[in-house]
Amino acid sequence: MTEVTVRAGVGPLLRDWRQRRRRSQLDLALDAGVSARHVSFVETGRSRPSAEMVLQLAEQLEVPLRDRNQLLLAAGYAPQYGERAIDDPAMTPVREALELVLRGHEPYPAAVVDRWWEMVAANSGIALLVEDVAPELLAPPANVMRVALHPDGMAPRIVNFAEWRAHLLERLRHQVSVTGDAALAALYEEVSGYPGPPDADSHHSAGGEVFVPLVFRAADRELRFFSTVATFGTAVDITMSELAIESFFPADAATAEVLRGA
């Protein structure tokens, strides 16, 4: 008896995500509590997965919520995750949480970015880092990768630009690799093509460091920062799940004194 292909749409997408995560069908099957044969049948379109199975496999593959909706649509089901604008009334607790974190971090810089590195919000400390950035780069929606790496952006004032540029590009390249997002890939192609400032000091190295510092020239001082990235851990809304707060901390006492106005 010839087996009939039920639906091939979701299968290739799941296979792409599995391969992107460098997982075998057996690995995925064991983690999802199903047989490797079932995973194979789903990927080849010989078996139509339930919506619950699509989400179970997506959870094991750490598929972003936006892309889980695409998997559900490809399998013939309605999307499950909503996407509210940041100014939606339902997002009031999120906005308040962001505001609390941003203001609480002052006088040190902090900013909120979305999946595509567009700035959603920032605190007053960011002004120090962007005071000489070309206005067109800061026009909404400002993209922080462009702001950091463009010759008319922060780049001329980043003392260890070669090191910081490599750090940012690696973060972006990794994000492209794990998401397969075409817009992120286009952003990577754009910003990786920006030249570095001719006077960039490439002698700074992470050797002996416990983090990659951002060494920034402000007036006649060099300020040193390290950063942390925080996300919402329980988000079931796409917008909320894609927000990240990057907070910069002083990497030495001299920088802390300058930012505190001492």
N, C-alpha and C positions, 0 to 999 in steps of 0.2 A: 504494500500500500504506500503510495506516495504521500509524504508529509507536506502540508500546505503552510506556506509562510503566512503568519497571522499579521504581523506588523513589523517592518524592518526599521521604521523611523527612530525609535528609541534605542535600538540595539547598537548601532554604530556610535551613537553619542555616549552610551555607557562604556563601550569599549575604549573610546578616546579618553574618557576620564580615567578609566582603570590604567591604561598605558601611561597617561600623564603622571599618575601616582606611582608608576613602576610596580604595579601589583599584578600577580598572576591570577588567573581565574580561580585557582585553588585557594590562594590567599583570601581573595574576596569572598568566596563561598564559605570558608571556615568562619570568617568574621561575621558574615551575615546570617549564619546558621542555615544555609541551604547547600544543595549539592553543586559541585563544579559543573555537572552536566546541565543543571538548570541555568546557571549563569551563562554557559555556552549557548544554550537554546535561546535565551533572552537576547544575547548579543547578535546572534545570526537571524533573529526574527522568527524562529521556529516555535517560540512560545511567547505569548503576550503576558507580560507581568501585570499584576494588580497595581493599583496606585500605591498601596502600602509597600509592595516589594520595590517599586521604583524609589520610594523615599528611603527605604531601608538600605538599599544599595548606595544611594546618594549620600546617606549619612556616613556609611563606612568609608566612602571615597572622599569625604570632606568637601563635597560639592557646594559652592556658595548658593545661598537661597535664590538669587536671581536665576541661576542656571538650573536649579532644581525645578523651577516653574517650567523652564524650557523642556526638561526631560518629561515632565508630566504631560505637557502639550503634545510632545512627540509620541507619547504612548496613548494618546487619545483621551486624556483626563483634563479636568479644569485645573488651572493653577491654584496652589494652596496658600502662597505667601503674598501678602499685600505689599504695596509700595506707596507709602504716604509721603507727601512733601514735608520738608522739615518744619514748615510753618503751619501744618495741619494741627487743629486743636488736639487731636489724639496724641500728638508728639510733644505736648507741653511738658510732661515729666522728663523727656529726653533733653529738650532745650534747657530746662532748668538744671539738669545734671551737668550738661556741658558748660553752662555758665558758671556753675559752682566750681568745677574743676579749673576752668580757665582763670577765673578771678582769684581763686585760691592759690594759683601758681605764681601770680605776680609778686615781685617785679620781673621774674624770669619769663622768657618767651614761651608761648604755647599756641598751637593752632589745631583746628579740626579739619580734616580732609576727608573726601569721599573716595570711592573705589578708583576714580581716575585722577586722583591727586588734586582735585579742585578744592580750593579753600572754602569751607563752609562758615567758619568763625575763627576768631583769634582774640588774644588778649592784648593789652597795651604794650606788653614787652616785645611783641613782634615788630613794633615800629623801629626799634634799634637796628634790626636786621635788614629792613627793607627801605630805610630812609633815602638811599640813593638809587633805588630801583626805578627804571623807566616807567612812567605812568601807564603806558599801554600794557605793560606786563602785569600791572596790579588791577587793571579794569576787570570787573566781575564777568565771568567766573575766573579768578586768578588761579593759575595752575602752579603749584609750589615747585614742581620739577623745573618748569620753565624759569620761574623766578630765581631759583638757586643756580641754575647752570647756564643761563643765557648771558652773553657778554655784556648786555645792558642791565643785567640783574644783579644778584649778589656776588657773582663770580669774581669780579675784580678785587673785592674786599676779603675774599676767603684766602687766607695765607697759605694753607695747605690744600690748595684747590685740586691738585692732581689726586691726592688721597681721598678727599671728600667726594670728588666727582666719581671716582671709581666705586666708592661705597654706595652712593645714590644709584648709579647705573646698575650695580649688582642687585640692589633691592628691587629695582624696576624690572630687570631681566628675569629675576626669580618670580616675580608676580606674573609676568607674561607667561612664563613656563607653566605655572601651576593653575592659571585660569584659562589660558588660550584666548584671552580677550583681545579682539582685533583693535579696539581703540587704544588699549594699553600698548600693544605692539607698535602702532603708529606713533604713539608718544615716545616710545623708546627710540625708534628710528630717528625721530626729530631731534630729541635732546642729546642723543649720543653723537650727533653730527655737529653740535655746537663746538666752536674752538674754545680753547682755554685762554685766559688773559696772558699776554706776552710776558708779564712780570711775575707769573705765578711761581711761588716757591715750592718746588717739588721735593725738597729735602726732608720735609716732615715725614715721619714714618710711624706706623703703629707698633713698631718693635719696642718692647718693654712696656707698652700701654695695656690697659685692661679693656679699652674701648677705642673706637675711632673717634678722635675729637674733631669738633668744628672749631678751627682757629680763625677768628674773625677780627679784622682790623676796624676799630672804631676810633676816629680821630687819631691820636698818636699812641693808642693802646692796642694791645693784642688781647682779645678776650677768648677764653677757652671754654667750650661747652661739651657736654655729652647729652644724649637724648634717650627718652623712653617712649614707647608706643603702647597706648591702651585702647582696647575695644570693648564693646558691650558683649558680655558673655552669654546672655539669655535672649538675644534678639530673635524675633520671629517675623519682623518687618524688614523688607529688603533695605530700605534706606538706613534704618538703624543698624543693621548688620554690617553695612559697608562703611560706617563712620569710624575714623581712627583719630585719637588725640596724640599728637606728638608734642612732648614737653621737653624743653631744654633746661639743663641744670648747669650751674657753674662747675667747671672742672678744677678750679683752684680758688684759693682764698682771694686773690687779687680781683678775679672776675666777679666774685660775689660782692666784694666791697664796692666795685664800680656800679653794679646794678642796684645795689641798695642805697646808692647815693652817699656812701661813706667817704 
